[in-house]
Amino acid sequence: MMAKKKTFEESMKQLEQIVEDLEDGDLPLEDALKKFEDGVLLSKFCFQKLDETEKKVSLLLKGPGGQIQETPFLSTGENLKEER
């Protein structure tokens, strides 16, 4: 049977649980280290998913002639500056 593909949302929930567990401070050292390692892997997965998604996103803006033109998504808010 094929393993279920992990989603961003599931990974974030797991990561949040790991953070809570580590913040409690009640784990034995070995368990805390394992959770930390799992958290690092989940964090990398989530960042990768966000990066992939950001690359897919584009904003549709009206060009000078009123036509719709596709503009790459800029994460720093530069698209908003360009519209003004």
C-alpha positions as semicolon CSV with decimal commas, in nm:
position;residue;x (nm);y (nm);z (nm)
1;M;0,000;0,000;0,000
2;M;0,130;0,345;-0,091
3;A;0,192;0,589;0,194
4;K;-0,033;0,894;0,210
5;K;0,136;1,205;0,076
6;K;0,209;1,454;0,352
7;T;0,038;1,791;0,321
8;F;0,165;2,130;0,429
9;E;-0,119;2,163;0,680
10;E;-0,052;1,823;0,838
11;S;0,316;1,903;0,861
12;M;0,248;2,237;1,027
13;K;0,023;2,069;1,285
14;Q;0,293;1,813;1,359
15;L;0,551;2,090;1,386
16;E;0,330;2,287;1,625
17;Q;0,287;1,977;1,842
18;I;0,662;1,920;1,848
19;V;0,720;2,280;1,954
20;E;0,466;2,243;2,235
21;D;0,626;1,917;2,350
22;L;0,973;2,071;2,350
23;E;0,856;2,386;2,527
24;D;0,702;2,176;2,806
25;G;1,051;2,055;2,889
26;D;0,928;1,724;3,031
27;L;1,088;1,499;2,770
28;P;1,395;1,287;2,831
29;L;1,697;1,415;2,641
30;E;1,688;1,141;2,376
31;D;1,318;1,199;2,306
32;A;1,369;1,574;2,290
33;L;1,655;1,530;2,042
34;K;1,443;1,300;1,824
35;K;1,155;1,549;1,826
36;F;1,397;1,830;1,743
37;E;1,531;1,633;1,445
38;D;1,177;1,558;1,329
39;G;1,093;1,927;1,366
40;V;1,389;2,031;1,153
41;L;1,279;1,793;0,877
42;L;0,920;1,915;0,895
43;S;1,038;2,274;0,890
44;K;1,245;2,212;0,576
45;F;0,947;2,040;0,412
46;C;0,718;2,332;0,496
47;F;0,965;2,593;0,370
48;Q;1,006;2,393;0,048
49;K;0,629;2,376;-0,001
50;L;0,595;2,750;0,062
51;D;0,875;2,822;-0,183
52;E;0,715;2,601;-0,449
53;T;0,380;2,768;-0,395
54;E;0,526;3,117;-0,408
55;K;0,685;3,037;-0,743
56;K;0,347;2,928;-0,880
57;V;0,165;3,239;-0,767
58;S;0,135;3,530;-1,003
59;L;-0,064;3,846;-0,984
60;L;-0,280;3,967;-1,265
61;L;-0,252;4,340;-1,309
62;K;-0,397;4,572;-1,568
63;G;-0,137;4,704;-1,805
64;P;-0,115;5,059;-1,938
65;G;-0,363;4,986;-2,218
66;G;-0,615;4,825;-1,984
67;Q;-0,524;4,472;-2,088
68;I;-0,455;4,208;-1,827
69;Q;-0,091;4,114;-1,797
70;E;0,065;3,845;-1,584
71;T;0,320;3,972;-1,335
72;P;0,544;3,750;-1,124
73;F;0,466;3,749;-0,754
74;L;0,710;3,957;-0,550
75;S;0,712;3,861;-0,185
76;T;0,839;4,198;-0,063
77;G;0,524;4,388;-0,157
78;E;0,688;4,547;-0,460
79;N;0,382;4,471;-0,675
80;L;0,177;4,704;-0,458
81;K;0,433;4,980;-0,504
82;E;0,420;4,932;-0,882
83;E;0,040;4,974;-0,889
84;R;0,054;5,323;-0,737
